[in-house]
Amino acid sequence: MYELILTTIIFVTFVIYLRNQQLAHEERVGKYLIRIHVNGIRGKSTVTRLIAGVLREAGYRTLAKTTGSAARVIDTDGNDNSIPRRGPANVREQQDIIASWEPFEAEAMVIECMALHPKYQEWAERMIVKSHIGVITNVREDHQDVMGESLADIAASMAHMCPFNGYLITAENNPELVTLLRDKAEERGSKLIVVDPTTVRDEEIARFDYVSFKDNLAIGLAIADLLDIDRETAMNGMVKAKEDVGVLRLQRLSLLDKLVIWANLFAVNDRESMIINMEMLKPHCDRNTIKIGILNNRYDREKRAEQFSDIAAKDLSFDWLITFGAYEDLVTRKLVNNGFPRERIVNLGFSINPTIDQIIEAISSMIPDGYKGLLVGLVNIHTEQAEMMMEFFEGIQSAADRPQISS
């Protein structure tokens, strides 16, 4: 009997503690004039940064948090601050982050949704962000094990973070998915705004020193319109915003006397986005360009490894493919079954554990004299080989600014 009473007391005390924590959180969140919750498959981190840039430029004391390629808090001055984690990422992290923001006395917050499961996305919106404006950048095939197999399933899953009595903004233009999102928004008393990327001018996109997408800028401009922020201010803010680690920035360099264009697309891991990105790289290719793809596979992403084995062979036109990380036998087998020549596949992942010099040597050997190489990283960011390569390239300036790297 005593144990039952003690257990009940502990349980009731814990419930009261959680309730007090939630009330304190709601009081903190209620102080923000503008709360924006960013979701989607591609571009969430970049869009979070762009929106925060718009708000800062307009004079709002703004804090932002990204979750994707590298979790960061962007402070009121636009500076990045890393987020220390003792274990795996957890959606409750959002509450702790917001609690730590109190000294900033910020007026606006922009938070990237870090939940995947529909019920956690619902919880993140209802209990944590309570946004005025929700954003779904796009709907792509990814995380099907959690969000559903079809695009409609994925859209319905992400719609769980739609705000109540606010606005939902999207760059998704699939009519079926737009209808689904509009129905969900109306169900919650919110208005769906579908942005038109063609309203972003070429000279505006040219202001960015990395590869930018009109869809993302159109979302930032739509939010500026809602808040009566003029276009010039909004564009200035987006240009000034520090880019996310996952953005595409082309780097031209010389490796063992071979000219190489490096395109880091490790953060792009769905078919549609990959095809779009490869289309954007076409102007950098000519008949003397050897296209080399790196399939970088993590142990916890076996299904993605299989999917990209199909995409790389069927939808993308690479001359050579390199495997990094895990599942090299599986990926190689699938590539060959899809018709990709075995002699054009080079395994440089966990089966070899190569040094960076061995990787660079292999890449250089794929490019004949008189040709240049387009080197594209695909599928995932985090493996030992990919991180080694990114660190290597980050330490190199363009070939025009420093001597060639030669043997």
Steps between C-alpha positions, in 0.01 A plus 500: 500500500783735593670433163176580314461830686864590434466415130184712476671795669798476266272477196284797605812704579643422159176597323489830692865562408431439129194723512697782662774456240242527221338809652841666533575411136169641379569823687838530329361424155215747550749787520599459135319727255581266210539122513583309182524120471685367192441150363547320167730243344761718328625845592367530856826621652568746219146639512522535879813711457351707218183583696705594806707727276186674375379563854837623627535742210151632575606581856358204693721349770496149354625161613503193277584132530592256225505125536612340173855475370634664817282606793558866576349791689521824303509789746354849470814620319482217246790305648503119510525317832542123512263291714676261738330161524572221745303244303276462194286796393166518680201723419491617864824680418284778353356587841843513660633721220211745534552512878865593442392795282340701781799734554483608133152654545430414137184600314497231232597136472547279195531130579566210268275204577713210619218244536432236235219288642157666449406490869828668597454766233154565647649518849779732386246747362235479771728485802827666399492751215133605483584677179329792328649391168581146390718415200514178298777557249410202279390138503750239378554127543703463818458346847226273361551261789356765732287732288346259248582361159312740269544873454145549627588307818810714551307824442231391747768415753669839474165677512479400867716804577260741329425794733159579643340828386811609314665445163654200328746585221635252246697488176348160417307520173362147455122567472403190699736588783402868497135398540592274791697778671225754440239272654718450808565871533131588473418229753721689745372844411818586308554629149723317250731716290666330201800704387594559138877462448479669158443831682862485620711683244823361353696800624373429852614138496836615359570695821578177687852355491370144529248310287161633612148393411220735408252288697687578823525872431132513405410363845707771668337768286151364576566529874632853443171587326299363791697716743501813279875483448604655168667283236838677504531458877399134471751428224780680685427291809505173307826586324664588832382180673780248547447196282438153641774239486284298259476762223654436160811707446717406202873487557751496215842358575784296360566150633823339381497734198136415413238777504206398720169668582382380843125502570411395854149353474538259792201670667270431202350156543182465298460427130316815387733742679803313371381525140425872543847562643670306220309707245642814663850359454460449125632848405829402666541193276613464142613212278835496682348454846528168684212470748587315820239423765571400860234279661554558872305243705437480873440175692162630621379592150493169314178576311638834385816325378286270286287786368801700389650197332193514273502879465872523418480234229159581350444874544846658515773485237829441678814368331636360827349415838689479829357334811569641846390365837287188541316251275763502227427145380125564497534832315749364251279200426192720447689741275623216280150346488374841388747498211783713637843362392678319785839630384372857558413438867776564756450393863666744739286454809525283808623202296819696425514780761719710269707802593408836350806470271369168365158654435646799316729274299206282394293802395787645298558169320138507372562824308701465176751767404327795333172436685351650816301322768163577657507334842162469676442373854163325547265323743622578856739732682647306788753228431872506571589527132253781423603703803866454405428628151294798614771600745761466225308716252414760762872546559570571135445829326409512133770411248518867398599605853769248585749269330375173361503191718737273317662166558 
